[in-house]
Structures are given as C-alpha cells and as structure tokens.
Amino acid sequence: MNTTTRPSSTVSLFAQLALGLVPWVGVYLANLPFWDWLLFSVAGLDPHTRWSSALHFFCYDSTKIFLLLGGLILAVVLG
C-alpha cells in the first residue's frame, strides 16, 4: 500500500509554507518592475504605443497568472 507522508507537526508545516511563500511574494512583487525594465528600458519600446502596451500586458499578466496558480498549488499540496 502506498501512503503519502505528512509533516509530523504544525511547526514543520508552517516552516514549509514560509519557505515557499517568501520567494513567491518576492517574485510576485518584482513582476511589474521586471517587465517595465525589460520591455521599456532594455528593448527600448515606447510605453505609450498600443502594441507595446499590449505586449507588456500579456507578459505581465501571464506571469502573474502562473504565479497565482503556482501559489494555489503550493497551498493545496502543503495544506
């Protein structure tokens, strides 16, 4: 019979959640400044044109959705 192992204490569970949550929050908060820097400073796109704004929106929101789904999966797996 195959059984899954669970943390033996709630302290261990909270430690795992904290270890997963700290980098997740950092990446989530760095998402918008990263895409601003990459698309407008490095690539030299004009932020006021429609297609560069659309590209920025796509990159920023796609990353945000993947981060939110990853955070949800992390919470379900560890919780």
C-alpha positions in Angstrom: 0.0 0.0 0.0 1.3 3.4 -0.9 0.8 6.1 1.6 1.7 9.8 1.5 3.8 11.3 4.2 2.7 14.3 6.1 4.7 16.6 8.3 4.6 15.4 11.9 3.9 18.8 13.4 2.3 22.1 12.5 5.6 23.9 13.1 7.1 21.9 10.2 4.1 22.7 8.0 4.3 26.4 8.8 8.1 26.3 8.1 7.4 24.7 4.7 4.8 27.3 3.9 7.1 30.2 4.9 9.9 28.8 2.8 7.6 28.6 -0.2 5.8 31.9 0.4 8.8 34.2 0.9 10.3 33.7 -2.6 6.9 33.6 -4.2 6.0 37.0 -2.7 9.4 38.4 -3.9 8.8 37.2 -7.4 5.2 38.4 -7.4 6.3 41.9 -6.3 9.1 42.1 -8.8 6.9 41.1 -11.7 5.7 44.5 -12.8 9.1 46.3 -12.4 10.8 43.5 -14.2 8.6 43.7 -17.3 8.7 47.5 -17.2 12.5 47.3 -17.2 12.8 44.6 -19.8 10.4 45.9 -22.4 10.8 49.7 -22.0 14.4 50.1 -20.9 16.2 47.1 -22.4 14.1 46.6 -25.5 13.5 50.3 -26.0 9.8 50.0 -26.7 7.7 53.1 -26.3 5.2 52.5 -23.4 2.6 54.8 -25.0 2.0 52.7 -28.2 -0.8 50.2 -28.3 1.2 47.2 -29.4 3.9 47.7 -26.8 1.3 48.2 -24.1 -0.4 45.0 -25.3 2.8 43.1 -25.2 3.5 44.4 -21.7 0.0 43.5 -20.5 0.4 39.9 -22.0 3.8 39.3 -20.4 2.9 40.8 -17.0 -0.5 39.1 -16.7 0.7 35.8 -18.0 3.4 35.7 -15.4 1.0 36.9 -12.7 -1.5 34.1 -13.6 1.3 31.4 -13.5 2.5 32.8 -10.1 -1.1 32.7 -8.7 -1.7 29.2 -9.9 1.7 28.1 -8.5 0.8 29.7 -5.1 -2.5 28.0 -5.1 -1.0 24.6 -5.9 1.7 25.1 -3.2 -1.0 25.9 -0.7 -3.1 22.8 -1.6 -0.1 20.5 -1.7 1.3 21.6 1.7 -2.0 22.3 3.4 
